Amino acid sequence: MDQLAAMAKAGQSLLDCLAQCSVESGVCCCGDDMAKHSNPMNCGHSPVDSGAYYTELAADKLRALIAGALDRQEARLAEGRGA
């Protein structure tokens, strides 16, 4: 297995793990404590845990990197086969 495939496999394992667990910081993206957060009608937004939010952003970036890397690898292999 080449290094790119190994990195993609490790990244996918991490994504699989993240899909099975919850990553929360207990702090809203606005800085308020999630347990004591103001009513959405008073503060103007629904509370969003910053840990969950930033973990999902990182997971999205990792998914895109894996897909792009695997696409490039497939293109290189196809090029080598004369496709």
GROMACS elastic network, one bead per residue, 0.5 to 0.9 nm:
[ bonds ]
;  ai    aj funct       b0    kb
    1     4     6  0.81677   500
    1     5     6  0.61440   500
    1     6     6  0.63501   500
    2     5     6  0.54556   500
    2     6     6  0.62615   500
    2     7     6  0.87421   500
    3     6     6  0.50296   500
    3     7     6  0.61071   500
    3     8     6  0.85749   500
    4     7     6  0.51441   500
    4     8     6  0.61634   500
    4     9     6  0.85884   500
    4    69     6  0.71565   500
    4    70     6  0.79747   500
    4    73     6  0.79460   500
    5     8     6  0.50359   500
    5     9     6  0.60891   500
    5    10     6  0.85893   500
    5    69     6  0.84023   500
    5    70     6  0.75227   500
    5    73     6  0.84134   500
    6     9     6  0.50712   500
    6    10     6  0.61679   500
    6    11     6  0.85472   500
    7    10     6  0.50680   500
    7    11     6  0.60433   500
    7    12     6  0.85144   500
    7    66     6  0.82918   500
    8    11     6  0.50199   500
    8    12     6  0.60709   500
    8    13     6  0.85555   500
    8    65     6  0.84081   500
    8    66     6  0.54081   500
    8    67     6  0.84756   500
    8    69     6  0.75978   500
    8    70     6  0.75899   500
    9    12     6  0.50876   500
    9    13     6  0.61811   500
    9    14     6  0.87055   500
    9    66     6  0.86016   500
   10    13     6  0.50349   500
   10    14     6  0.63328   500
   10    15     6  0.87363   500
   11    14     6  0.50963   500
   11    15     6  0.62810   500
   11    16     6  0.86510   500
   11    62     6  0.68912   500
   11    63     6  0.80295   500
   11    66     6  0.72120   500
   12    16     6  0.60917   500
   12    17     6  0.85488   500
   12    62     6  0.83945   500
   12    63     6  0.77947   500
   12    66     6  0.77703   500
   13    16     6  0.50367   500
   13    17     6  0.62168   500
   13    18     6  0.86721   500
   14    17     6  0.50250   500
   14    18     6  0.61692   500
   14    19     6  0.86224   500
   14    59     6  0.87139   500
   15    18     6  0.50419   500
   15    19     6  0.61745   500
   15    20     6  0.88500   500
   15    59     6  0.65120   500
   15    62     6  0.80137   500
   15    63     6  0.78811   500
   16    19     6  0.51768   500
   16    20     6  0.67401   500
   17    20     6  0.53267   500
   17    21     6  0.66070   500
   18    21     6  0.52773   500
   18    22     6  0.71117   500
   18    23     6  0.78371   500
   18    55     6  0.84341   500
   18    56     6  0.88644   500
   18    59     6  0.80978   500
   19    22     6  0.79128   500
   22    52     6  0.72300   500
   23    51     6  0.57994   500
   23    52     6  0.52773   500
   23    53     6  0.89011   500
   23    55     6  0.69574   500
   24    27     6  0.79423   500
   24    49     6  0.62001   500
   24    50     6  0.70499   500
   24    52     6  0.51080   500
   24    53     6  0.84985   500
   24    55     6  0.86559   500
   25    28     6  0.80746   500
   25    34     6  0.87092   500
   25    49     6  0.64554   500
   25    50     6  0.62275   500
   25    52     6  0.73304   500
   26    32     6  0.87506   500
   26    33     6  0.61121   500
   26    34     6  0.52625   500
   26    35     6  0.72581   500
   26    49     6  0.61658   500
   26    50     6  0.75697   500
   26    51     6  0.74680   500
   27    30     6  0.79144   500
   27    31     6  0.58741   500
   27    32     6  0.57429   500
   27    34     6  0.51640   500
   27    35     6  0.83440   500
   27    37     6  0.88720   500
   27    47     6  0.89286   500
   27    48     6  0.80845   500
   27    49     6  0.55439   500
   27    50     6  0.58866   500
   27    51     6  0.75176   500
   28    31     6  0.51784   500
   28    32     6  0.52504   500
   28    33     6  0.61342   500
   28    34     6  0.55811   500
   28    37     6  0.77983   500
   28    47     6  0.57892   500
   28    48     6  0.51480   500
   28    50     6  0.52379   500
   28    51     6  0.83510   500
   29    32     6  0.75104   500
   29    47     6  0.75717   500
   29    48     6  0.59744   500
   29    49     6  0.60974   500
   29    51     6  0.84740   500
   29    53     6  0.79667   500
   30    47     6  0.81161   500
   30    48     6  0.82726   500
   30    50     6  0.83317   500
   31    34     6  0.87114   500
   31    50     6  0.84308   500
   32    35     6  0.85848   500
   32    36     6  0.73089   500
   32    37     6  0.57705   500
   32    38     6  0.80301   500
   32    47     6  0.85791   500
   33    36     6  0.53694   500
   33    37     6  0.56596   500
   33    49     6  0.89687   500
   34    37     6  0.50046   500
   34    38     6  0.87065   500
   34    47     6  0.69487   500
   34    48     6  0.79992   500
   34    49     6  0.68541   500
   37    40     6  0.83679   500
   37    43     6  0.88025   500
   37    47     6  0.70161   500
   38    41     6  0.82070   500
   38    42     6  0.64606   500
   38    43     6  0.60514   500
   38    47     6  0.83499   500
   39    42     6  0.52627   500
   39    43     6  0.63288   500
   39    44     6  0.82996   500
   39    45     6  0.84736   500
   39    46     6  0.80887   500
   39    47     6  0.86799   500
   40    43     6  0.52197   500
   40    44     6  0.53722   500
   40    45     6  0.50581   500
   40    46     6  0.51608   500
   40    47     6  0.72130   500
   41    44     6  0.55897   500
   41    45     6  0.73383   500
   41    46     6  0.85130   500
   42    45     6  0.82859   500
   43    46     6  0.82123   500
   45    48     6  0.86811   500
   48    51     6  0.87892   500
   48    52     6  0.77458   500
   48    53     6  0.69324   500
   49    52     6  0.54551   500
   49    53     6  0.61471   500
   49    54     6  0.87192   500
   50    54     6  0.59749   500
   50    55     6  0.82487   500
   51    54     6  0.54496   500
   51    55     6  0.59431   500
   51    56     6  0.85268   500
   52    55     6  0.51459   500
   52    56     6  0.61459   500
   52    57     6  0.87055   500
   53    56     6  0.53253   500
   53    57     6  0.64106   500
   53    58     6  0.88286   500
   54    58     6  0.61635   500
   54    59     6  0.85133   500
   55    58     6  0.51210   500
   55    59     6  0.60935   500
   55    60     6  0.86180   500
   56    60     6  0.61082   500
   56    61     6  0.86243   500
   57    60     6  0.51377   500
   57    61     6  0.63367   500
   57    62     6  0.86711   500
   58    61     6  0.51093   500
   58    62     6  0.61366   500
   58    63     6  0.86371   500
   59    63     6  0.61222   500
   59    64     6  0.86338   500
   60    63     6  0.51289   500
   60    64     6  0.63118   500
   60    65     6  0.86835   500
   61    64     6  0.51314   500
   61    65     6  0.61581   500
   61    66     6  0.86350   500
   62    65     6  0.50199   500
   62    66     6  0.61025   500
   62    67     6  0.85345   500
   63    66     6  0.52149   500
   63    67     6  0.61561   500
   63    68     6  0.85724   500
   64    67     6  0.51314   500
   64    68     6  0.60413   500
   64    69     6  0.84854   500
   65    68     6  0.51227   500
   65    69     6  0.59824   500
   65    70     6  0.84805   500
   66    69     6  0.51386   500
   66    70     6  0.60620   500
   66    71     6  0.84596   500
   67    70     6  0.52378   500
   67    71     6  0.60639   500
   67    72     6  0.86434   500
   68    71     6  0.50556   500
   68    72     6  0.61932   500
   68    73     6  0.85615   500
   69    72     6  0.51604   500
   69    73     6  0.61197   500
   69    74     6  0.85973   500
   70    74     6  0.60655   500
   70    75     6  0.85307   500
   71    74     6  0.51112   500
   71    75     6  0.61836   500
   71    76     6  0.86812   500
   72    75     6  0.50287   500
   72    76     6  0.62044   500
   72    77     6  0.86326   500
   73    76     6  0.51187   500
   73    77     6  0.62275   500
   73    78     6  0.86007   500
   74    77     6  0.50533   500
   74    78     6  0.60646   500
   74    79     6  0.84724   500
   75    78     6  0.50364   500
   75    79     6  0.60277   500
   75    80     6  0.85753   500
   76    80     6  0.62197   500
   76    81     6  0.87262   500
   77    80     6  0.50410   500
   77    81     6  0.63494   500
   77    82     6  0.87821   500
   77    83     6  0.88370   500
   78    81     6  0.50399   500
   78    82     6  0.63362   500
   78    83     6  0.52563   500
   79    82     6  0.51149   500
   79    83     6  0.56450   500
   80    83     6  0.75416   500
